[in-house]
Amino acid sequence: MSVTKSSVKEKVRDWVARIESLYENIEKWASDCEKIDEIIRGETFQRREHLMEQFKVEPGKIPTLSLHSGKKRLSFVPSSLWNEGANGRINVMANNEHYILFDMGGENGSRSDWKISIPDARSSLTKFDKFSFKRIVKENL
């Protein structure tokens, strides 16, 4: 399939939908966590990535998510859509740690397959699910 302005726009729309779906799961998982005082949805402008520039697709706003416990925070901020070997990257920042989420699925309508890179094991990816989410909350909030 050739890349066109229309296909780039569709990939960006799909990226936002996959992020929203991930955040919905995180919000469900967070509802079981006593440590979390507040969940805040926000948005930021998407980076202007190479294919967007090439096809003159203006970046729009993309969703962010922040979980708060007192003065501690866990933030999910999309970084880039086009990544070698992955279909999107989200930076997860805690007070003293930085995790990276990669969608290893989500191509051509397939389900997302979120994997997380943890600070002490950057070269390996593990499944991002309720269990790994709760571990990150326990360690950081």
Beta strands, then each sheet from edge to edge (+ up, - down):
strand 1: 38-45
strand 2: 61-69
strand 3: 72-80
strand 4: 89-93
strand 5: 98-103
strand 6: 114-117
strand 7: 126-127
sheet 1: 1+ 2- 3+ 4- 5+ 6- 7+
end
